[in-house]
Amino acid sequence: MDPAALFEFHKGKTITTMPTLKTTCLVELDEEPPHPLILKQLDVALTMSMLLHAKPDGRGSRHAKVVIDGSNTTGFQRTAV
């Protein structure tokens, strides 16, 4: 259990969003497919890891973090690691 999510749950708040077809896109609905990695960003990340003597393990993944406290109107953040 995520302690932050549990903390927000115990507050008992209700967060309501009112999306409309004119102002809501696939990203906000979490329906947008993942985009290809930007190779320049990957190159920078690998260069930094070499400078820091880090050893990337070769595994890469993409994550969607659910945000339930209302601070992120789309309700999630996407991250590639």
C-alpha positions in Angstrom: 0.0 0.0 0.0 1.3 3.4 -0.9 1.4 5.5 2.3 0.7 8.7 0.4 -2.3 7.2 -1.2 -3.6 5.9 2.1 -3.1 9.3 3.7 -5.1 11.0 1.0 -7.8 8.3 1.2 -8.2 9.0 5.0 -8.8 12.7 4.3 -12.2 11.7 2.9 -12.1 14.3 0.2 -13.9 14.0 -3.1 -12.2 15.4 -6.2 -14.5 15.9 -9.2 -13.3 16.8 -12.6 -15.6 17.8 -15.4 -13.8 17.0 -18.7 -15.4 18.1 -22.0 -14.8 16.9 -25.5 -13.6 20.4 -26.5 -11.0 20.6 -23.8 -9.9 17.0 -23.1 -7.4 15.1 -25.1 -6.2 11.4 -25.2 -3.3 12.2 -22.9 -5.6 13.6 -20.2 -7.8 10.5 -20.5 -4.7 8.2 -20.3 -5.6 6.8 -23.7 -2.6 8.2 -25.6 -0.2 5.4 -26.6 3.4 5.8 -25.5 5.5 7.8 -27.8 8.9 6.5 -29.0 11.9 7.4 -26.9 13.8 10.5 -28.0 17.2 9.2 -28.8 19.0 12.4 -27.9 17.6 12.1 -24.4 18.6 8.5 -24.1 22.1 9.5 -25.3 22.3 12.2 -22.6 21.1 9.7 -19.9 23.6 7.1 -20.9 26.4 9.7 -21.1 25.6 10.9 -17.6 25.5 7.4 -16.3 29.0 6.8 -17.7 30.3 10.1 -16.2 28.9 9.0 -12.8 30.4 5.5 -13.2 26.9 4.0 -13.1 26.2 0.7 -14.7 22.8 0.7 -16.5 21.3 -2.8 -16.3 19.8 -2.8 -19.8 16.2 -2.9 -18.5 14.0 -0.1 -19.5 10.3 0.5 -18.7 7.6 3.1 -18.8 5.4 3.8 -15.8 2.2 5.7 -15.1 2.1 7.1 -11.6 -1.4 7.7 -10.3 -1.9 11.0 -8.5 -4.9 11.1 -6.3 -4.6 14.3 -4.3 -6.0 16.5 -7.0 -2.7 18.3 -7.7 -2.5 16.8 -11.1 -5.7 17.3 -13.1 -5.0 14.4 -15.4 -4.6 12.1 -12.5 -1.3 10.5 -13.6 2.3 11.2 -14.6 4.2 9.2 -17.1 7.9 8.3 -16.6 10.4 6.3 -18.6 13.2 4.7 -16.6 
